[in-house]
Amino acid sequence: MDIKNKLKDRKLKEQEKKVDDILAAAKRIFSQKGFLKTTMDEIAYEAALSKPTIYKFFPTKEDLYFSLVIPVLEDCLKQMEEINLTLQLNIYSTGRKLLRDIANVFFNKYKEDPHMFRIGQLFQQAGMLWSLDKKTDSAIRDVSRAIMDEMRSIIIAAQTRRLFRESDARATAKIIMGSVYGITQLHDSKLGSKSSETMDKIIEETVLFFERAIVFN
């Protein structure tokens, strides 16, 4: 029985390593060529694995790409939870700092890895949803929903502490999120060839706009 367990554990570790190798290879190729131009053949070659092996873990290229997005979303959720905890401990003395921290969760992710952030945006947009396996689809939707719920909780707490003005918390969270998506899309389509300083300026103006709209102090 002990031998069977050891063999089972070894097989599981081998599978986990294959998944890690596939994801690492996919991220390298996606970063170099973008989603549309990347082929599963290229990913298989980069990972030194056969295509059937890749399809065993990731039925489609879309599933593979979105599996790279999930950790990005999970990190955004973790940061939101940390902001909420900091707020609950009454460490924030101004609404301005709180608002900037909320916005920078998303803007910093975009600046760190535009490809991953961009594909996450597409998932949210009507008419742009791919047919994903149930596990990947559920994971993305669950984390996205949790991020929005955490933002709503932060906004309600900030209103209670009179850091933010009274408003519909869920609507405000959606407006902030939608603005981030819109601004990053504008940067991609109109300003992508310019320096990151341009993006930083747009982010600053966006935060200032929301400060005037919802921040008490």
Protein Blocks (a to p, Z undefined) as FASTA:
>chain_A
ZZmmmmmmmmmmmmmmmmmmmmmmmmmmmmmnojmlpcfklmmmmnopafklmmmmmmbf
klmmmmmmmmmmmmmmmmmmmmmmmmmnomafbfklmmmmmmmmmmmmmmmmmmlmmmmm
mmmpghiaccddfklmmmmmmmmmmmmmmmmmmmmmmmmnomaccddfklmmmmmmmmmm
mmmmmmmmmmmmmcfklmmmmmmmmmmmmmmmmpmZZ
